[in-house]
Amino acid sequence: MKKNINIAVVGLGQIGNYLLNELNAKKKDIELKTGKKIKVVAISAKNPNKKRKFKINKNIFYKNPLDIIKKNNTDILFEAIGSSDGMSKKIVELSLKNKIHVITPNKALIAKHGDYLSLLAEKYKVNLEFEASVAGGIPIIRTIKEGLATNKISKIYGILNGTCNYILSEMENTKDSFSNVLKKAQKLGYAEPGNPKLDLNGYDAFAKVRILSSLAFNKNISKHKCLVEGIENIDFKDINIANQFNFRIKLLGITELINNKLFERVHPCLVKKKILTLEMLTV
């Protein structure tokens, strides 16, 4: 088996930045645990001159990420661009066709093109791994695929977006306004500094719901329109009223089978205070 693993990282936002830093800092630990020597041979981002915590090696920087494939020495490509189409789809598709394993946290891409990309990976006998796209810290995807493979699941619901969860909790704790807490979340790195809209309007959580539906119910990724409502219109008075009745407001992602029909939705819910987050992530 090959001992040296060549890695490419495409997309250096918050996730790609952290990943690249971890790969560089923990090479020895990875080799000790896996017996594999890893080497980052290619990186790509929109702006190579953006201020980052570490210096970018411009010798392995590619302005056009598609040129990475032409080098033909990449074993694993990490896609962390984050969009559902465009370059995200192109680089993953081309990598799989060139027998390069792909790892991605991109829930938007998997929610829209996961079926097609999985077929490509199967056809070219490579891995398409997307554990980090939904609740990677638990991890829920591996649990459903392996631990619950023989179980019949009828419903999954839970808090699927950390940004919204932080904002709602901080509003409750500090009695501050939505806009002020959002600014704080952006400064702390919990929310995108530029445009956090996909977190706040519920679509980040909804992409995760669609991935979970496909895995839990053994179906293709659904395409039908569903109820999606975010937290932009929630202010402290809503949280205060809920608190008086011993509830908290949480943004939940919900998917269930009712009479063999799929129902998916994302919206703010009233949750009893005694219910813990981990309890809500049960089936």
N, C-alpha and C positions, 0 to 999 in steps of 0.2 A: 504493500500500500504506500501511496505517496506520503512522504514525511513533511515536505514543505508545502504550505498553503498560501497561495497568492490571493490577496484581497483587494477589491476596489470599493470605494465609498463614493456614492453619487448623491449630492445634496448635503450641504453643511449648515443647515439651520440648527435649532436647539438639539434635535435628536442626533443628526449626523455629526455635529460638533462633539457632543458627549461621547458618541460611539468611537469616533476616531481617536479621541484623547484616551479612552479606555484601552483600545487596541494597542496604542503606542506605549502606554504605561504598564500594561499587564502581560506583555509578551512572554516573559519568563514564567509567570504563573500559569498561563495557558499551555505552554509547552510542557510544564511539569505535570499538569493534570491530564493532558490529552496525548502527549507524545508527538505533537505536531508543532513545527515552527511556522509561525505566521509572519507574513510580510505584506505590508500595504504597498501595492505597486502602482496604484492609480487613485486619484481623487478628482472630483469635479464639483464646481459650484458656480453660481451666477457671478459672484464677486470675489475674486481671489485676494483682493486688497482689503476686504472687510476686517475690522479689528476683532481678533479672536484671542482666546486664552493661550494658544500655542501658535508657533510659526508654521505656516504652510510650506511644505517642500515643493517648490515650483518646478522641480525636475520631474515630478510625477503628476503635475496638474494638467488637466485637460479642459479646455474651454468648451469643447463639444464632447459630451459624455459618450456619444456613439462611437467616437474614435477609440475609446478604450477597448471595445470589442475587437477591433482590427489588430490589436497587439497579440491577441490569441494566447496570452499566458495567465489569464485571470481564472481562478478556480471558483471563487465566490464573489458575487456582487451584492453589496448592500444598497438598496434604493431607499433614499430618505428625502426625496423631493417633496412628496406629499400631495400631489394633485391626482385626480382620477383619470385624466387623459394626458394628452401632450407628451412631453418628454418622459414622464413617469411610465406611461404605458409602453412607449417606444423602447426605452432602455431595458425594461423587464422582458418584453417580448423578444427583442433581439438577443438578449443574453440567453434565454431559455433555448432559442433556436440554435445557438452556438454552443450548447451543452455546458453552460455556466450555471451553477447553482445560484439561486436568488433568495435573499432574506429581505423582508420589507416590513416596516411598521405601518404602512400606508393603508389605513382602513378604507379610505375613499376609493382607491384603486381596486382593492379586493372586493368591496361591496358592489362595484359596477362591472368588473371584468374577471372576477375570481374564477368563475366556471371555465371561461375560455383559457385563461392562463394556466389553470390546473391541468387542463387537457394537453396544453403544449408541453408542460413539464413532464407529464406521463409519456407523451409521444417521444420526447428526446431523452427520457430516462435521467432526468435531473430533479433536484428538490426545489420546490417553491415553499418557503417557510414564512408564515405570517403570524407567529405566536404573539408578537408585540403589538399587533394591530388592535387587539381587544384585551384589556385587563391582563397585560403580560406579567404583572407582579404576582398574580394569584397561583398559577396561570390557568385560565378558564378554558382556552382552546385545547390545550393538551389534555385537560381533565375530561372534556367532552369526547374528544377523539379516541382516547385510550381508556381512561378510568371508567367512563360511563358508556362504552361502546355497546354493551349488551343490554343497557337499560332503556326503558321507554320514557322519554321526556315529553311532558305535555305543556310545560310553561317555564319560561325563564324571565326573571325581572331583577333589576338592580340598578345601582348608581354606576353609570358607564362613562361619565365625563368628570374628570378631576377639577377642571377649571370652574365649572358651574357649582360643583360641590363645595369648593373652597369659598367662592363668592357668597353663596347662601349661608354657609356656616359663619363666615366673618361678619356678614350683615347682622346675623342674630347675636353674635358675641359683642360686637362693637356698637350696635344700633346706628351704624353709619349708612349712607345712601348707596345705591347700586353703583352709581358713577364713580364715587370715591373709592369704593372697594375694588372696582374693576381696575382703576389706576394703580392701586396697591398691588393687585395680582400681576399686572404687567411689569411693574418694577421688580417684583420677586421672581419673575420668570414663569409664573403659573399660567399666565395668559399670553398669547402672542402679542408682541409689542406693536406690530403694525395693524393687523386686522383680525381680531378674535371672533369675528362674526360666526364662523362655522361651529365654534364651541357654544356660543351664547344662544344661537337660534335652534339648537337641538340636532343639527345635521351630522355633527361628529358622532353623537350617541346613536343616531339612527343608522349610520353606516355600520356601526358595531352590531346593532340589533340584527341587521340583515345577514351579517356573517354568522352570528350565533344561530339564527334561524336555519340557515343552510346546513350547518354542522349538526345541530340538535335534532332536526327533523328529517335529515337526509334528503333534502330537496335542493333544486337549483336556486340560486339567489333570486329572490322575488323582485319584480319590476313594478308592481301595482302601487298606486298612490296611497299614502297612509297619513294618519294624523301625526304631525310633527309641530311641537310648540316649544319654544325655548324659555329663557328666564328674563328676557329684556324688560318685560312689563311688570316684574315683581319689585315692590319697594318694601321698606321696613314695616309699614303699617300692615301689609299682608302677613309678614312673618310674625308680627306682634299678635295679631288676631289668632293665628294658628297656635301660637304659644299658649294663649289663654285656655285653649281646649286640649292642651298637652300633646300637640302635634308639631312636627317640623315640616317645612316645605322642602322637598327634594325633587330633582329632575330624574325621573326613572325611564329606563328603556324597558319595554315589555314586548315579549313575543310569545304567542301561545297558539295551540291547535284546538279549535272548537268544532266538533263534528267534522273533523278532517279538513277544515278550512283554516288557513293561516291568517292571524290577526297580529299586525305589528304596529307599535306606536311609541312615541316619545313625548312626554309632557310632564309639567310639574304635578306632584302628588302630595297629599297629606299623609305623613308617615308617623305612627305612634313613636314617641320619644324612646320608649323602652326597646324598640326594635333596632338592633345593631346593623351596621353596614354589611358585615359578613353574613348575617342571617338573611339579608335581602338578596344575596348572591347565591341562593340555593335554588334547586329545581323543584 
